[in-house]
Amino acid sequence: MCRSIKTLRPPVLPGEATDDDIRAAALQYVRKVSGFRAPAAHNREAFDAAVDAVARATAELLGALEVRGRTGPK
């Protein structure tokens, strides 16, 4: 897939993923899928909406995951 998207769950990430981490991963995903690093003005709204949707879905996923063997507070 995209090598610049990093794993955002513990223990790979040594803490909770921040909103910035999640947004950066969503942006990289949408860039890869769309083929645009920066979309033209006429595609900007769709591009930004996709980044927002992927970021929301990612935050939801990370919030719902149960990482077994993890010590400390969730």
C-alpha positions as CSV (number, residue, x, y, z in Angstrom):
1,M,0.0,0.0,0.0
2,C,1.6,3.3,1.1
3,R,4.9,3.0,3.0
4,S,4.5,6.4,4.5
5,I,1.4,5.4,6.4
6,K,2.5,4.1,9.8
7,T,0.8,1.8,12.2
8,L,-1.1,3.9,14.7
9,R,-1.9,1.4,17.4
10,P,0.1,0.5,20.5
11,P,2.5,-1.2,21.0
12,V,3.8,-0.1,17.5
13,L,3.1,3.6,18.3
14,P,4.4,4.2,21.8
15,G,1.3,6.0,23.0
16,E,-2.1,7.0,21.7
17,A,-2.3,8.3,18.2
18,T,-2.9,12.0,18.1
19,D,-5.4,13.8,15.8
20,D,-2.4,14.9,13.8
21,D,-1.1,11.4,13.4
22,I,-4.6,10.2,12.2
23,R,-5.0,13.1,9.8
24,A,-1.6,12.6,8.3
25,A,-2.3,8.9,7.7
26,A,-5.7,9.8,6.2
27,L,-4.1,12.3,3.9
28,Q,-1.5,9.8,2.7
29,Y,-4.2,7.2,2.0
30,V,-6.3,9.7,0.0
31,R,-3.3,10.9,-1.9
32,K,-2.4,7.3,-2.8
33,V,-5.9,6.2,-3.8
34,S,-6.7,9.4,-5.8
35,G,-3.3,9.7,-7.5
36,F,-3.2,13.4,-6.5
37,R,-0.6,14.9,-4.2
38,A,-2.6,18.1,-4.2
39,P,-5.9,18.2,-6.1
40,A,-6.9,20.8,-8.6
41,A,-9.3,23.5,-7.3
42,H,-12.3,21.7,-8.8
43,N,-11.4,18.5,-6.9
44,R,-10.5,20.1,-3.6
45,E,-13.9,19.7,-1.9
46,A,-14.1,16.0,-2.7
47,F,-10.5,15.4,-1.7
48,D,-10.9,17.2,1.7
49,A,-14.2,15.4,2.4
50,A,-12.4,12.0,1.7
51,V,-9.6,12.9,4.1
52,D,-12.1,13.9,6.8
53,A,-14.1,10.6,6.3
54,V,-11.0,8.4,6.4
55,A,-9.7,10.3,9.5
56,R,-13.1,9.7,11.3
57,A,-13.1,6.0,10.3
58,T,-9.5,5.6,11.5
59,A,-10.2,7.3,14.8
60,E,-13.3,5.1,15.3
61,L,-11.2,2.0,14.5
62,L,-8.4,2.8,16.8
63,G,-10.9,3.6,19.6
64,A,-12.6,0.3,19.2
65,L,-9.6,-2.0,19.0
66,E,-8.7,-4.1,21.9
67,V,-4.9,-4.7,22.0
68,R,-4.3,-7.8,24.1
69,G,-1.3,-8.0,26.4
70,R,-1.2,-4.2,26.6
71,T,-0.3,-2.8,30.0
72,G,-1.4,0.5,31.3
73,P,-4.5,2.6,30.8
74,K,-6.3,2.4,27.4
